[in-house]
Amino acid sequence: MNKKLNVLIAGPLPPPAGGISIHLSRLNHLLKDDFNIDFIDESTERKASFYNIKSLNLYQYFKRIICTDLFFIHSGNKLLKKFHILSGKLLRKKIVITLHGYGPRRSQPFRFIDSIIYNLADKIILVNSDIEKKLPLSKNKCIVKHAFLPPAMSTEQDLPGYIINRIIKERQQGKIIICANASRLDTHNNQDLYGLDLCVNVIKNMNEKGIHVFLLFTVSSLTNGKERFEEAQEFILKNNLGNSMILINERLSFVKLIDNSDIVLRPTNTDGDALTIREGLYLNKSVLASDVVERPKGTLLFKNRDIADLESKLSDLVNELIQQSDKKNNNQEESISQLKEFYLTLFYSLFQNKKSY
């Protein structure tokens, strides 16, 4: 029997939930039977069962790298990505890095420095082709592959009763249910990154025109953006939108919320390969997103930060859903076995000359 590879994964683990943290949780579930997996957690919340790099315990950090065969890096933080790569190279480990996004305003000489260090990895997974256009990376090292891993719905936590009851109530009134989310209410280019400001204004306009919708917008953490969250709540109260939308600051299964909705909205002004969009398509929901990056096939697009276009596209979609009886099956995602085979082939190919594997 072949020896299992030891794989060390660096990145944020939930909670709090975010695109990368959910990806890593599902990645562990996908690969735990085929590899010996350990983690370097980068989350703001420390867990007793995982080493967290914010403990600054460098002995434990380097011990984990020394004991691994392959270092799989998913860090969102630019400095941590570079630190991990350089540490792995110093200790002569095989390195795979997944770039979950790359800032469009990243300027020189930083792009050049980024590309030099990223090219030290043995393989580079890019979650969309836009990243490949922004960085001069080694072509023979790059793989363009979305980061979506299907949810195991049976393991997802049920939605709180008050949310289920509210959705039922709004459906009984003939409303189309829309969901959107943000890990945190960050800003990008001095704008609301996740588009909460767009959402509250669009719902206000649609409400005034008598278009029957109900939006549930979830925010996982208020570490950043508490003031923006409170401003949005005041806007909802001032404009009597309580019957048309709610803001939720609670840890819940967003994929379960998607499953109970009709439309998934992704109004971000920057993005990688959004888990939210992939989950919506996987669950055969209508998905409307900004055109800030290339989106998966089946996604409906509106012009980035254009509130009039968002309102127009969303209104058309709502009317279409009211009229149609059956939804098309958008599910074109790979099977679990195909995804597992991708990682097995990728990882073991780096050790093809070592007989022990």
Disulfide bonds with the S-S distance in Angstrom:
none
